[in-house]
Amino acid sequence: MARIWAAAAAATGMITAVAVAPIAVAQPSLPQAGNETPGATIRQLTQAGYDVEVNWVAGEPSNIPLSQCTVTRIDTSAPPTAWVSVNCPPDGSQ
C-alpha cells in the first residue's frame, strides 16, 4: 500500500511540475548593425515593440535615399526606446 501512495505522490508531483513550468516564448530576432538598410532595421525594431529614435552620425538623407545610408549602431538597452545610429554619405556623393 505504501508503494501505491509513493507512486501516486510521485506522479502528482511530476504533473504539478509540468503544469507550472514556464513556457518558452521565442523572442523576435533583432537586427544587427550593418546587416540591413536603415528602413528595414527601423521596421523590425518597431515590429518588436520598440519606439525608434534615429541618431544621425554623419549626413542626413535630405537628397539621398535612406537605402544608401548604413546603420552603425543599435542600442536597445533602455526599452521601450531603441536608438539607431545612421551614417549617410554627403549629398552628391552617391
PyMOL Python script that loads the backbone (N, CA, C, O; Angstrom):
from pymol import cmd

cmd.read_pdbstr("""\
ATOM      1  N   MET A   1       0.826  -1.183   0.000  1.00  0.00           N
ATOM      2  CA  MET A   1       0.000   0.000   0.000  1.00  0.00           C
ATOM      3  C   MET A   1       0.876   1.255   0.000  1.00  0.00           C
ATOM      4  O   MET A   1       0.548   2.245  -0.654  1.00  0.00           O
ATOM      5  N   ALA A   2       2.000   1.208   0.742  1.00  0.00           N
ATOM      6  CA  ALA A   2       2.900   2.356   0.801  1.00  0.00           C
ATOM      7  C   ALA A   2       3.483   2.645  -0.580  1.00  0.00           C
ATOM      8  O   ALA A   2       3.690   3.805  -0.936  1.00  0.00           O
ATOM      9  N   ARG A   3       3.750   1.591  -1.361  1.00  0.00           N
ATOM     10  CA  ARG A   3       4.298   1.786  -2.704  1.00  0.00           C
ATOM     11  C   ARG A   3       3.289   2.489  -3.611  1.00  0.00           C
ATOM     12  O   ARG A   3       3.668   3.326  -4.430  1.00  0.00           O
ATOM     13  N   ILE A   4       2.029   2.157  -3.469  1.00  0.00           N
ATOM     14  CA  ILE A   4       0.994   2.785  -4.299  1.00  0.00           C
ATOM     15  C   ILE A   4       0.928   4.275  -3.997  1.00  0.00           C
ATOM     16  O   ILE A   4       0.853   5.096  -4.911  1.00  0.00           O
ATOM     17  N   TRP A   5       0.955   4.627  -2.694  1.00  0.00           N
ATOM     18  CA  TRP A   5       0.906   6.039  -2.312  1.00  0.00           C
ATOM     19  C   TRP A   5       2.151   6.773  -2.800  1.00  0.00           C
ATOM     20  O   TRP A   5       2.060   7.915  -3.251  1.00  0.00           O
ATOM     21  N   ALA A   6       3.299   6.134  -2.713  1.00  0.00           N
ATOM     22  CA  ALA A   6       4.541   6.760  -3.169  1.00  0.00           C
ATOM     23  C   ALA A   6       4.498   7.002  -4.679  1.00  0.00           C
ATOM     24  O   ALA A   6       4.917   8.057  -5.155  1.00  0.00           O
ATOM     25  N   ALA A   7       3.993   6.027  -5.422  1.00  0.00           N
ATOM     26  CA  ALA A   7       3.884   6.175  -6.874  1.00  0.00           C
ATOM     27  C   ALA A   7       2.888   7.273  -7.231  1.00  0.00           C
ATOM     28  O   ALA A   7       3.130   8.059  -8.146  1.00  0.00           O
ATOM     29  N   ALA A   8       1.774   7.327  -6.513  1.00  0.00           N
ATOM     30  CA  ALA A   8       0.759   8.357  -6.766  1.00  0.00           C
ATOM     31  C   ALA A   8       1.316   9.743  -6.442  1.00  0.00           C
ATOM     32  O   ALA A   8       1.077  10.698  -7.181  1.00  0.00           O
ATOM     33  N   ALA A   9       2.052   9.854  -5.347  1.00  0.00           N
ATOM     34  CA  ALA A   9       2.634  11.142  -4.965  1.00  0.00           C
ATOM     35  C   ALA A   9       3.671  11.585  -5.998  1.00  0.00           C
ATOM     36  O   ALA A   9       3.728  12.761  -6.356  1.00  0.00           O
ATOM     37  N   ALA A  10       4.478  10.658  -6.468  1.00  0.00           N
ATOM     38  CA  ALA A  10       5.490  10.986  -7.473  1.00  0.00           C
ATOM     39  C   ALA A  10       4.829  11.433  -8.772  1.00  0.00           C
ATOM     40  O   ALA A  10       5.272  12.403  -9.386  1.00  0.00           O
ATOM     41  N   ALA A  11       3.787  10.747  -9.193  1.00  0.00           N
ATOM     42  CA  ALA A  11       3.074  11.111 -10.419  1.00  0.00           C
ATOM     43  C   ALA A  11       2.430  12.483 -10.274  1.00  0.00           C
ATOM     44  O   ALA A  11       2.473  13.291 -11.201  1.00  0.00           O
ATOM     45  N   THR A  12       1.832  12.749  -9.113  1.00  0.00           N
ATOM     46  CA  THR A  12       1.204  14.048  -8.878  1.00  0.00           C
ATOM     47  C   THR A  12       2.249  15.155  -8.897  1.00  0.00           C
ATOM     48  O   THR A  12       2.008  16.231  -9.445  1.00  0.00           O
ATOM     49  N   GLY A  13       3.394  14.898  -8.307  1.00  0.00           N
ATOM     50  CA  GLY A  13       4.473  15.884  -8.305  1.00  0.00           C
ATOM     51  C   GLY A  13       4.962  16.189  -9.710  1.00  0.00           C
ATOM     52  O   GLY A  13       5.233  17.346 -10.031  1.00  0.00           O
ATOM     53  N   MET A  14       5.078  15.172 -10.550  1.00  0.00           N
ATOM     54  CA  MET A  14       5.521  15.381 -11.923  1.00  0.00           C
ATOM     55  C   MET A  14       4.488  16.178 -12.706  1.00  0.00           C
ATOM     56  O   MET A  14       4.846  17.058 -13.489  1.00  0.00           O
ATOM     57  N   ILE A  15       3.218  15.879 -12.503  1.00  0.00           N
ATOM     58  CA  ILE A  15       2.161  16.612 -13.209  1.00  0.00           C
ATOM     59  C   ILE A  15       2.179  18.072 -12.784  1.00  0.00           C
ATOM     60  O   ILE A  15       2.063  18.966 -13.622  1.00  0.00           O
ATOM     61  N   THR A  16       2.323  18.318 -11.486  1.00  0.00           N
ATOM     62  CA  THR A  16       2.363  19.688 -10.989  1.00  0.00           C
ATOM     63  C   THR A  16       3.567  20.428 -11.555  1.00  0.00           C
ATOM     64  O   THR A  16       3.447  21.586 -11.953  1.00  0.00           O
ATOM     65  N   ALA A  17       4.717  19.779 -11.596  1.00  0.00           N
ATOM     66  CA  ALA A  17       5.925  20.416 -12.114  1.00  0.00           C
ATOM     67  C   ALA A  17       5.759  20.791 -13.579  1.00  0.00           C
ATOM     68  O   ALA A  17       6.195  21.864 -13.996  1.00  0.00           O
ATOM     69  N   VAL A  18       5.140  19.929 -14.354  1.00  0.00           N
ATOM     70  CA  VAL A  18       4.919  20.214 -15.763  1.00  0.00           C
ATOM     71  C   VAL A  18       3.896  21.334 -15.920  1.00  0.00           C
ATOM     72  O   VAL A  18       4.034  22.179 -16.805  1.00  0.00           O
ATOM     73  N   ALA A  19       2.876  21.348 -15.074  1.00  0.00           N
ATOM     74  CA  ALA A  19       1.819  22.351 -15.185  1.00  0.00           C
ATOM     75  C   ALA A  19       2.315  23.754 -14.863  1.00  0.00           C
ATOM     76  O   ALA A  19       1.823  24.723 -15.442  1.00  0.00           O
ATOM     77  N   VAL A  20       3.269  23.885 -13.961  1.00  0.00           N
ATOM     78  CA  VAL A  20       3.735  25.216 -13.578  1.00  0.00           C
ATOM     79  C   VAL A  20       5.056  25.609 -14.237  1.00  0.00           C
ATOM     80  O   VAL A  20       5.570  26.698 -13.980  1.00  0.00           O
ATOM     81  N   ALA A  21       5.602  24.753 -15.067  1.00  0.00           N
ATOM     82  CA  ALA A  21       6.852  25.079 -15.751  1.00  0.00           C
ATOM     83  C   ALA A  21       6.606  26.236 -16.715  1.00  0.00           C
ATOM     84  O   ALA A  21       5.591  26.250 -17.412  1.00  0.00           O
ATOM     85  N   PRO A  22       7.512  27.201 -16.764  1.00  0.00           N
ATOM     86  CA  PRO A  22       7.314  28.329 -17.679  1.00  0.00           C
ATOM     87  C   PRO A  22       7.391  27.872 -19.129  1.00  0.00           C
ATOM     88  O   PRO A  22       8.163  26.980 -19.478  1.00  0.00           O
ATOM     89  N   ILE A  23       6.598  28.486 -19.936  1.00  0.00           N
ATOM     90  CA  ILE A  23       6.587  28.165 -21.357  1.00  0.00           C
ATOM     91  C   ILE A  23       7.568  29.109 -22.043  1.00  0.00           C
ATOM     92  O   ILE A  23       7.491  30.326 -21.879  1.00  0.00           O
ATOM     93  N   ALA A  24       8.476  28.543 -22.803  1.00  0.00           N
ATOM     94  CA  ALA A  24       9.465  29.361 -23.505  1.00  0.00           C
ATOM     95  C   ALA A  24       8.794  30.056 -24.682  1.00  0.00           C
ATOM     96  O   ALA A  24       8.133  29.417 -25.500  1.00  0.00           O
ATOM     97  N   VAL A  25       8.970  31.353 -24.755  1.00  0.00           N
ATOM     98  CA  VAL A  25       8.422  32.133 -25.855  1.00  0.00           C
ATOM     99  C   VAL A  25       9.592  32.674 -26.657  1.00  0.00           C
ATOM    100  O   VAL A  25      10.497  33.308 -26.114  1.00  0.00           O
ATOM    101  N   ALA A  26       9.560  32.419 -27.934  1.00  0.00           N
ATOM    102  CA  ALA A  26      10.648  32.888 -28.785  1.00  0.00           C
ATOM    103  C   ALA A  26      10.586  34.399 -28.932  1.00  0.00           C
ATOM    104  O   ALA A  26       9.553  34.959 -29.298  1.00  0.00           O
ATOM    105  N   GLN A  27      11.693  35.043 -28.643  1.00  0.00           N
ATOM    106  CA  GLN A  27      11.792  36.481 -28.838  1.00  0.00           C
ATOM    107  C   GLN A  27      12.081  36.733 -30.318  1.00  0.00           C
ATOM    108  O   GLN A  27      12.840  35.992 -30.942  1.00  0.00           O
ATOM    109  N   PRO A  28      11.478  37.775 -30.871  1.00  0.00           N
ATOM    110  CA  PRO A  28      11.812  38.067 -32.262  1.00  0.00           C
ATOM    111  C   PRO A  28      13.288  38.445 -32.352  1.00  0.00           C
ATOM    112  O   PRO A  28      13.809  39.152 -31.489  1.00  0.00           O
ATOM    113  N   SER A  29      13.947  37.975 -33.388  1.00  0.00           N
ATOM    114  CA  SER A  29      15.367  38.308 -33.505  1.00  0.00           C
ATOM    115  C   SER A  29      15.498  39.775 -33.908  1.00  0.00           C
ATOM    116  O   SER A  29      14.803  40.254 -34.804  1.00  0.00           O
ATOM    117  N   LEU A  30      16.380  40.458 -33.243  1.00  0.00           N
ATOM    118  CA  LEU A  30      16.593  41.874 -33.510  1.00  0.00           C
ATOM    119  C   LEU A  30      17.680  42.031 -34.563  1.00  0.00           C
ATOM    120  O   LEU A  30      18.590  41.206 -34.650  1.00  0.00           O
ATOM    121  N   PRO A  31      17.587  43.084 -35.360  1.00  0.00           N
ATOM    122  CA  PRO A  31      18.594  43.290 -36.397  1.00  0.00           C
ATOM    123  C   PRO A  31      19.955  43.628 -35.794  1.00  0.00           C
ATOM    124  O   PRO A  31      20.050  44.102 -34.662  1.00  0.00           O
ATOM    125  N   GLN A  32      20.987  43.378 -36.560  1.00  0.00           N
ATOM    126  CA  GLN A  32      22.355  43.727 -36.177  1.00  0.00           C
ATOM    127  C   GLN A  32      22.788  44.920 -37.019  1.00  0.00           C
ATOM    128  O   GLN A  32      22.418  45.021 -38.189  1.00  0.00           O
ATOM    129  N   ALA A  33      23.558  45.809 -36.442  1.00  0.00           N
ATOM    130  CA  ALA A  33      24.030  46.997 -37.162  1.00  0.00           C
ATOM    131  C   ALA A  33      24.788  46.592 -38.416  1.00  0.00           C
ATOM    132  O   ALA A  33      25.669  45.733 -38.370  1.00  0.00           O
ATOM    133  N   GLY A  34      24.442  47.213 -39.531  1.00  0.00           N
ATOM    134  CA  GLY A  34      25.136  46.974 -40.788  1.00  0.00           C
ATOM    135  C   GLY A  34      24.599  45.834 -41.619  1.00  0.00           C
ATOM    136  O   GLY A  34      25.002  45.680 -42.772  1.00  0.00           O
ATOM    137  N   ASN A  35      23.696  45.022 -41.072  1.00  0.00           N
ATOM    138  CA  ASN A  35      23.184  43.878 -41.826  1.00  0.00           C
ATOM    139  C   ASN A  35      22.027  44.231 -42.748  1.00  0.00           C
ATOM    140  O   ASN A  35      21.785  43.528 -43.729  1.00  0.00           O
ATOM    141  N   GLU A  36      21.309  45.306 -42.452  1.00  0.00           N
ATOM    142  CA  GLU A  36      20.136  45.679 -43.232  1.00  0.00           C
ATOM    143  C   GLU A  36      20.137  47.180 -43.467  1.00  0.00           C
ATOM    144  O   GLU A  36      20.926  47.914 -42.872  1.00  0.00           O
ATOM    145  N   THR A  37      19.247  47.624 -44.336  1.00  0.00           N
ATOM    146  CA  THR A  37      19.110  49.060 -44.567  1.00  0.00           C
ATOM    147  C   THR A  37      18.521  49.709 -43.320  1.00  0.00           C
ATOM    148  O   THR A  37      17.898  49.025 -42.508  1.00  0.00           O
ATOM    149  N   PRO A  38      18.708  51.009 -43.156  1.00  0.00           N
ATOM    150  CA  PRO A  38      18.097  51.684 -42.008  1.00  0.00           C
ATOM    151  C   PRO A  38      16.580  51.499 -41.964  1.00  0.00           C
ATOM    152  O   PRO A  38      16.012  51.298 -40.890  1.00  0.00           O
ATOM    153  N   GLY A  39      15.925  51.567 -43.119  1.00  0.00           N
ATOM    154  CA  GLY A  39      14.471  51.394 -43.149  1.00  0.00           C
ATOM    155  C   GLY A  39      14.041  50.032 -42.638  1.00  0.00           C
ATOM    156  O   GLY A  39      13.099  49.928 -41.853  1.00  0.00           O
ATOM    157  N   ALA A  40      14.732  48.979 -43.086  1.00  0.00           N
ATOM    158  CA  ALA A  40      14.406  47.622 -42.642  1.00  0.00           C
ATOM    159  C   ALA A  40      14.691  47.456 -41.151  1.00  0.00           C
ATOM    160  O   ALA A  40      13.925  46.807 -40.438  1.00  0.00           O
ATOM    161  N   THR A  41      15.783  48.038 -40.686  1.00  0.00           N
ATOM    162  CA  THR A  41      16.136  47.967 -39.266  1.00  0.00           C
ATOM    163  C   THR A  41      15.074  48.641 -38.415  1.00  0.00           C
ATOM    164  O   THR A  41      14.641  48.090 -37.403  1.00  0.00           O
ATOM    165  N   ILE A  42      14.655  49.829 -38.822  1.00  0.00           N
ATOM    166  CA  ILE A  42      13.632  50.572 -38.079  1.00  0.00           C
ATOM    167  C   ILE A  42      12.315  49.804 -38.068  1.00  0.00           C
ATOM    168  O   ILE A  42      11.652  49.727 -37.033  1.00  0.00           O
ATOM    169  N   ARG A  43      11.926  49.232 -39.216  1.00  0.00           N
ATOM    170  CA  ARG A  43      10.690  48.428 -39.283  1.00  0.00           C
ATOM    171  C   ARG A  43      10.748  47.242 -38.327  1.00  0.00           C
ATOM    172  O   ARG A  43       9.795  46.985 -37.592  1.00  0.00           O
ATOM    173  N   GLN A  44      11.859  46.525 -38.338  1.00  0.00           N
ATOM    174  CA  GLN A  44      11.998  45.344 -37.472  1.00  0.00           C
ATOM    175  C   GLN A  44      11.907  45.719 -36.001  1.00  0.00           C
ATOM    176  O   GLN A  44      11.231  45.040 -35.228  1.00  0.00           O
ATOM    177  N   LEU A  45      12.570  46.779 -35.615  1.00  0.00           N
ATOM    178  CA  LEU A  45      12.536  47.206 -34.215  1.00  0.00           C
ATOM    179  C   LEU A  45      11.137  47.669 -33.821  1.00  0.00           C
ATOM    180  O   LEU A  45      10.679  47.390 -32.713  1.00  0.00           O
ATOM    181  N   THR A  46      10.459  48.374 -34.721  1.00  0.00           N
ATOM    182  CA  THR A  46       9.088  48.821 -34.453  1.00  0.00           C
ATOM    183  C   THR A  46       8.167  47.618 -34.287  1.00  0.00           C
ATOM    184  O   THR A  46       7.330  47.596 -33.385  1.00  0.00           O
ATOM    185  N   GLN A  47       8.317  46.616 -35.155  1.00  0.00           N
ATOM    186  CA  GLN A  47       7.500  45.403 -35.058  1.00  0.00           C
ATOM    187  C   GLN A  47       7.786  44.637 -33.775  1.00  0.00           C
ATOM    188  O   GLN A  47       6.922  43.913 -33.280  1.00  0.00           O
ATOM    189  N   ALA A  48       8.990  44.789 -33.231  1.00  0.00           N
ATOM    190  CA  ALA A  48       9.349  44.122 -31.976  1.00  0.00           C
ATOM    191  C   ALA A  48       8.860  44.916 -30.763  1.00  0.00           C
ATOM    192  O   ALA A  48       9.067  44.501 -29.622  1.00  0.00           O
ATOM    193  N   GLY A  49       8.205  46.071 -31.012  1.00  0.00           N
ATOM    194  CA  GLY A  49       7.620  46.834 -29.917  1.00  0.00           C
ATOM    195  C   GLY A  49       8.425  48.031 -29.440  1.00  0.00           C
ATOM    196  O   GLY A  49       8.074  48.654 -28.438  1.00  0.00           O
ATOM    197  N   TYR A  50       9.491  48.355 -30.140  1.00  0.00           N
ATOM    198  CA  TYR A  50      10.323  49.490 -29.734  1.00  0.00           C
ATOM    199  C   TYR A  50       9.828  50.798 -30.353  1.00  0.00           C
ATOM    200  O   TYR A  50       9.270  50.807 -31.451  1.00  0.00           O
ATOM    201  N   ASP A  51      10.040  51.896 -29.636  1.00  0.00           N
ATOM    202  CA  ASP A  51       9.893  53.244 -30.176  1.00  0.00           C
ATOM    203  C   ASP A  51      11.286  53.613 -30.671  1.00  0.00           C
ATOM    204  O   ASP A  51      12.222  53.706 -29.876  1.00  0.00           O
ATOM    205  N   VAL A  52      11.429  53.821 -31.958  1.00  0.00           N
ATOM    206  CA  VAL A  52      12.752  54.003 -32.550  1.00  0.00           C
ATOM    207  C   VAL A  52      13.092  55.483 -32.699  1.00  0.00           C
ATOM    208  O   VAL A  52      12.305  56.270 -33.225  1.00  0.00           O
ATOM    209  N   GLU A  53      14.274  55.838 -32.226  1.00  0.00           N
ATOM    210  CA  GLU A  53      14.839  57.175 -32.382  1.00  0.00           C
ATOM    211  C   GLU A  53      16.093  57.036 -33.244  1.00  0.00           C
ATOM    212  O   GLU A  53      16.883  56.110 -33.059  1.00  0.00           O
ATOM    213  N   VAL A  54      16.268  57.964 -34.186  1.00  0.00           N
ATOM    214  CA  VAL A  54      17.426  57.906 -35.081  1.00  0.00           C
ATOM    215  C   VAL A  54      18.460  58.937 -34.649  1.00  0.00           C
ATOM    216  O   VAL A  54      18.144  60.105 -34.419  1.00  0.00           O
ATOM    217  N   ASN A  55      19.695  58.478 -34.546  1.00  0.00           N
ATOM    218  CA  ASN A  55      20.836  59.338 -34.254  1.00  0.00           C
ATOM    219  C   ASN A  55      21.633  59.458 -35.551  1.00  0.00           C
ATOM    220  O   ASN A  55      22.287  58.504 -35.973  1.00  0.00           O
ATOM    221  N   TRP A  56      21.575  60.636 -36.182  1.00  0.00           N
ATOM    222  CA  TRP A  56      22.287  60.843 -37.440  1.00  0.00           C
ATOM    223  C   TRP A  56      23.761  61.082 -37.126  1.00  0.00           C
ATOM    224  O   TRP A  56      24.133  62.164 -36.672  1.00  0.00           O
ATOM    225  N   VAL A  57      24.596  60.081 -37.367  1.00  0.00           N
ATOM    226  CA  VAL A  57      26.024  60.162 -37.061  1.00  0.00           C
ATOM    227  C   VAL A  57      26.716  61.098 -38.042  1.00  0.00           C
ATOM    228  O   VAL A  57      27.477  61.977 -37.638  1.00  0.00           O
ATOM    229  N   ALA A  58      26.457  60.911 -39.305  1.00  0.00           N
ATOM    230  CA  ALA A  58      27.036  61.766 -40.345  1.00  0.00           C
ATOM    231  C   ALA A  58      26.010  61.892 -41.458  1.00  0.00           C
ATOM    232  O   ALA A  58      25.395  60.907 -41.866  1.00  0.00           O
ATOM    233  N   GLY A  59      25.835  63.099 -41.938  1.00  0.00           N
ATOM    234  CA  GLY A  59      24.888  63.334 -43.012  1.00  0.00           C
ATOM    235  C   GLY A  59      23.451  63.163 -42.551  1.00  0.00           C
ATOM    236  O   GLY A  59      23.183  62.754 -41.421  1.00  0.00           O
ATOM    237  N   GLU A  60      22.558  63.477 -43.429  1.00  0.00           N
ATOM    238  CA  GLU A  60      21.132  63.281 -43.197  1.00  0.00           C
ATOM    239  C   GLU A  60      20.515  63.129 -44.576  1.00  0.00           C
ATOM    240  O   GLU A  60      20.853  63.882 -45.489  1.00  0.00           O
ATOM    241  N   PRO A  61      19.621  62.175 -44.742  1.00  0.00           N
ATOM    242  CA  PRO A  61      19.132  61.880 -46.093  1.00  0.00           C
ATOM    243  C   PRO A  61      18.168  62.937 -46.633  1.00  0.00           C
ATOM    244  O   PRO A  61      16.980  62.664 -46.810  1.00  0.00           O
ATOM    245  N   SER A  62      18.677  64.139 -46.894  1.00  0.00           N
ATOM    246  CA  SER A  62      17.811  65.169 -47.463  1.00  0.00           C
ATOM    247  C   SER A  62      17.637  64.952 -48.967  1.00  0.00           C
ATOM    248  O   SER A  62      16.525  65.067 -49.484  1.00  0.00           O
ATOM    249  N   ASN A  63      18.708  64.644 -49.658  1.00  0.00           N
ATOM    250  CA  ASN A  63      18.647  64.385 -51.101  1.00  0.00           C
ATOM    251  C   ASN A  63      19.149  62.985 -51.441  1.00  0.00           C
ATOM    252  O   ASN A  63      19.390  62.673 -52.608  1.00  0.00           O
ATOM    253  N   ILE A  64      19.304  62.159 -50.439  1.00  0.00           N
ATOM    254  CA  ILE A  64      19.852  60.812 -50.617  1.00  0.00           C
ATOM    255  C   ILE A  64      18.808  59.808 -50.150  1.00  0.00           C
ATOM    256  O   ILE A  64      18.198  60.005 -49.100  1.00  0.00           O
ATOM    257  N   PRO A  65      18.589  58.737 -50.906  1.00  0.00           N
ATOM    258  CA  PRO A  65      17.673  57.704 -50.415  1.00  0.00           C
ATOM    259  C   PRO A  65      18.230  57.087 -49.123  1.00  0.00           C
ATOM    260  O   PRO A  65      19.433  56.853 -49.002  1.00  0.00           O
ATOM    261  N   LEU A  66      17.349  56.835 -48.183  1.00  0.00           N
ATOM    262  CA  LEU A  66      17.754  56.234 -46.911  1.00  0.00           C
ATOM    263  C   LEU A  66      18.452  54.897 -47.131  1.00  0.00           C
ATOM    264  O   LEU A  66      19.273  54.479 -46.315  1.00  0.00           O
ATOM    265  N   SER A  67      18.126  54.227 -48.234  1.00  0.00           N
ATOM    266  CA  SER A  67      18.744  52.924 -48.528  1.00  0.00           C
ATOM    267  C   SER A  67      20.242  53.040 -48.794  1.00  0.00           C
ATOM    268  O   SER A  67      20.950  52.035 -48.735  1.00  0.00           O
ATOM    269  N   GLN A  68      20.746  54.248 -49.087  1.00  0.00           N
ATOM    270  CA  GLN A  68      22.181  54.435 -49.311  1.00  0.00           C
ATOM    271  C   GLN A  68      22.931  54.722 -48.014  1.00  0.00           C
ATOM    272  O   GLN A  68      24.159  54.810 -48.004  1.00  0.00           O
ATOM    273  N   CYS A  69      22.188  54.866 -46.932  1.00  0.00           N
ATOM    274  CA  CYS A  69      22.795  55.087 -45.619  1.00  0.00           C
ATOM    275  C   CYS A  69      23.029  53.737 -44.951  1.00  0.00           C
ATOM    276  O   CYS A  69      22.475  52.725 -45.382  1.00  0.00           O
ATOM    277  N   THR A  70      23.842  53.718 -43.908  1.00  0.00           N
ATOM    278  CA  THR A  70      24.109  52.477 -43.187  1.00  0.00           C
ATOM    279  C   THR A  70      23.845  52.653 -41.695  1.00  0.00           C
ATOM    280  O   THR A  70      24.007  53.738 -41.136  1.00  0.00           O
ATOM    281  N   VAL A  71      23.435  51.557 -41.072  1.00  0.00           N
ATOM    282  CA  VAL A  71      23.238  51.540 -39.623  1.00  0.00           C
ATOM    283  C   VAL A  71      24.574  51.192 -38.992  1.00  0.00           C
ATOM    284  O   VAL A  71      25.164  50.158 -39.305  1.00  0.00           O
ATOM    285  N   THR A  72      25.055  52.059 -38.101  1.00  0.00           N
ATOM    286  CA  THR A  72      26.350  51.819 -37.471  1.00  0.00           C
ATOM    287  C   THR A  72      26.225  51.303 -36.044  1.00  0.00           C
ATOM    288  O   THR A  72      27.170  50.729 -35.503  1.00  0.00           O
ATOM    289  N   ARG A  73      25.056  51.507 -35.430  1.00  0.00           N
ATOM    290  CA  ARG A  73      24.878  51.048 -34.045  1.00  0.00           C
ATOM    291  C   ARG A  73      23.393  50.943 -33.740  1.00  0.00           C
ATOM    292  O   ARG A  73      22.589  51.740 -34.222  1.00  0.00           O
ATOM    293  N   ILE A  74      23.038  49.943 -32.930  1.00  0.00           N
ATOM    294  CA  ILE A  74      21.673  49.781 -32.436  1.00  0.00           C
ATOM    295  C   ILE A  74      21.757  49.621 -30.926  1.00  0.00           C
ATOM    296  O   ILE A  74      22.454  48.737 -30.428  1.00  0.00           O
ATOM    297  N   ASP A  75      21.048  50.477 -30.200  1.00  0.00           N
ATOM    298  CA  ASP A  75      21.058  50.431 -28.734  1.00  0.00           C
ATOM    299  C   ASP A  75      19.640  50.180 -28.234  1.00  0.00           C
ATOM    300  O   ASP A  75      18.771  51.044 -28.345  1.00  0.00           O
ATOM    301  N   THR A  76      19.415  48.993 -27.684  1.00  0.00           N
ATOM    302  CA  THR A  76      18.102  48.625 -27.140  1.00  0.00           C
ATOM    303  C   THR A  76      18.168  48.465 -25.625  1.00  0.00           C
ATOM    304  O   THR A  76      17.358  47.748 -25.039  1.00  0.00           O
ATOM    305  N   SER A  77      19.127  49.130 -24.995  1.00  0.00           N
ATOM    306  CA  SER A  77      19.334  48.942 -23.555  1.00  0.00           C
ATOM    307  C   SER A  77      18.321  49.676 -22.687  1.00  0.00           C
ATOM    308  O   SER A  77      18.293  49.462 -21.475  1.00  0.00           O
ATOM    309  N   ALA A  78      17.487  50.537 -23.271  1.00  0.00           N
ATOM    310  CA  ALA A  78      16.514  51.304 -22.484  1.00  0.00           C
ATOM    311  C   ALA A  78      15.106  51.169 -23.071  1.00  0.00           C
ATOM    312  O   ALA A  78      14.536  52.151 -23.546  1.00  0.00           O
ATOM    313  N   PRO A  79      14.539  49.940 -23.040  1.00  0.00           N
ATOM    314  CA  PRO A  79      13.196  49.749 -23.589  1.00  0.00           C
ATOM    315  C   PRO A  79      12.205  50.693 -22.931  1.00  0.00           C
ATOM    316  O   PRO A  79      12.360  50.999 -21.749  1.00  0.00           O
ATOM    317  N   PRO A  80      11.214  51.157 -23.636  1.00  0.00           N
ATOM    318  CA  PRO A  80      10.801  50.742 -24.980  1.00  0.00           C
ATOM    319  C   PRO A  80      11.474  51.515 -26.103  1.00  0.00           C
ATOM    320  O   PRO A  80      11.057  51.400 -27.255  1.00  0.00           O
ATOM    321  N   THR A  81      12.506  52.302 -25.801  1.00  0.00           N
ATOM    322  CA  THR A  81      13.170  53.086 -26.844  1.00  0.00           C
ATOM    323  C   THR A  81      14.385  52.345 -27.384  1.00  0.00           C
ATOM    324  O   THR A  81      15.167  51.769 -26.629  1.00  0.00           O
ATOM    325  N   ALA A  82      14.526  52.372 -28.698  1.00  0.00           N
ATOM    326  CA  ALA A  82      15.715  51.838 -29.362  1.00  0.00           C
ATOM    327  C   ALA A  82      16.346  52.985 -30.138  1.00  0.00           C
ATOM    328  O   ALA A  82      15.666  53.687 -30.886  1.00  0.00           O
ATOM    329  N   TRP A  83      17.634  53.169 -29.958  1.00  0.00           N
ATOM    330  CA  TRP A  83      18.372  54.198 -30.682  1.00  0.00           C
ATOM    331  C   TRP A  83      19.113  53.538 -31.840  1.00  0.00           C
ATOM    332  O   TRP A  83      19.846  52.567 -31.649  1.00  0.00           O
ATOM    333  N   VAL A  84      18.915  54.075 -33.038  1.00  0.00           N
ATOM    334  CA  VAL A  84      19.579  53.560 -34.231  1.00  0.00           C
ATOM    335  C   VAL A  84      20.492  54.662 -34.758  1.00  0.00           C
ATOM    336  O   VAL A  84      20.024  55.736 -35.137  1.00  0.00           O
ATOM    337  N   SER A  85      21.793  54.394 -34.780  1.00  0.00           N
ATOM    338  CA  SER A  85      22.758  55.359 -35.314  1.00  0.00           C
ATOM    339  C   SER A  85      22.913  55.105 -36.806  1.00  0.00           C
ATOM    340  O   SER A  85      23.189  53.984 -37.235  1.00  0.00           O
ATOM    341  N   VAL A  86      22.729  56.171 -37.596  1.00  0.00           N
ATOM    342  CA  VAL A  86      22.743  56.053 -39.053  1.00  0.00           C
ATOM    343  C   VAL A  86      23.803  56.986 -39.627  1.00  0.00           C
ATOM    344  O   VAL A  86      23.921  58.143 -39.223  1.00  0.00           O
ATOM    345  N   ASN A  87      24.565  56.462 -40.571  1.00  0.00           N
ATOM    346  CA  ASN A  87      25.606  57.218 -41.251  1.00  0.00           C
ATOM    347  C   ASN A  87      25.218  57.322 -42.723  1.00  0.00           C
ATOM    348  O   ASN A  87      25.012  56.307 -43.388  1.00  0.00           O
ATOM    349  N   CYS A  88      25.118  58.544 -43.228  1.00  0.00           N
ATOM    350  CA  CYS A  88      24.768  58.770 -44.632  1.00  0.00           C
ATOM    351  C   CYS A  88      25.931  59.445 -45.343  1.00  0.00           C
ATOM    352  O   CYS A  88      26.655  60.234 -44.735  1.00  0.00           O
ATOM    353  N   PRO A  89      26.117  59.143 -46.631  1.00  0.00           N
ATOM    354  CA  PRO A  89      27.161  59.837 -47.375  1.00  0.00           C
ATOM    355  C   PRO A  89      26.757  61.297 -47.577  1.00  0.00           C
ATOM    356  O   PRO A  89      25.571  61.623 -47.517  1.00  0.00           O
ATOM    357  N   PRO A  90      27.724  62.173 -47.814  1.00  0.00           N
ATOM    358  CA  PRO A  90      27.384  63.574 -48.064  1.00  0.00           C
ATOM    359  C   PRO A  90      26.528  63.705 -49.322  1.00  0.00           C
ATOM    360  O   PRO A  90      26.624  62.883 -50.233  1.00  0.00           O
ATOM    361  N   ASP A  91      25.695  64.738 -49.367  1.00  0.00           N
ATOM    362  CA  ASP A  91      24.873  64.982 -50.560  1.00  0.00           C
ATOM    363  C   ASP A  91      25.755  65.034 -51.804  1.00  0.00           C
ATOM    364  O   ASP A  91      26.828  65.637 -51.793  1.00  0.00           O
ATOM    365  N   GLY A  92      25.295  64.402 -52.864  1.00  0.00           N
ATOM    366  CA  GLY A  92      26.013  64.432 -54.135  1.00  0.00           C
ATOM    367  C   GLY A  92      27.101  63.393 -54.274  1.00  0.00           C
ATOM    368  O   GLY A  92      27.749  63.331 -55.319  1.00  0.00           O
ATOM    369  N   SER A  93      27.331  62.567 -53.252  1.00  0.00           N
ATOM    370  CA  SER A  93      28.410  61.575 -53.338  1.00  0.00           C
ATOM    371  C   SER A  93      27.914  60.190 -53.720  1.00  0.00           C
ATOM    372  O   SER A  93      28.705  59.249 -53.781  1.00  0.00           O
ATOM    373  N   GLN A  94      26.619  60.050 -53.979  1.00  0.00           N
ATOM    374  CA  GLN A  94      26.092  58.718 -54.272  1.00  0.00           C
ATOM    375  C   GLN A  94      26.465  58.281 -55.627  1.00  0.00           C
ATOM    376  O   GLN A  94      26.104  57.180 -56.042  1.00  0.00           O
TER     377      GLN A  94
END
""", "prot")
cmd.dss("prot")
cmd.show_as("cartoon", "prot")
cmd.util.cbc("prot")
cmd.orient("prot")
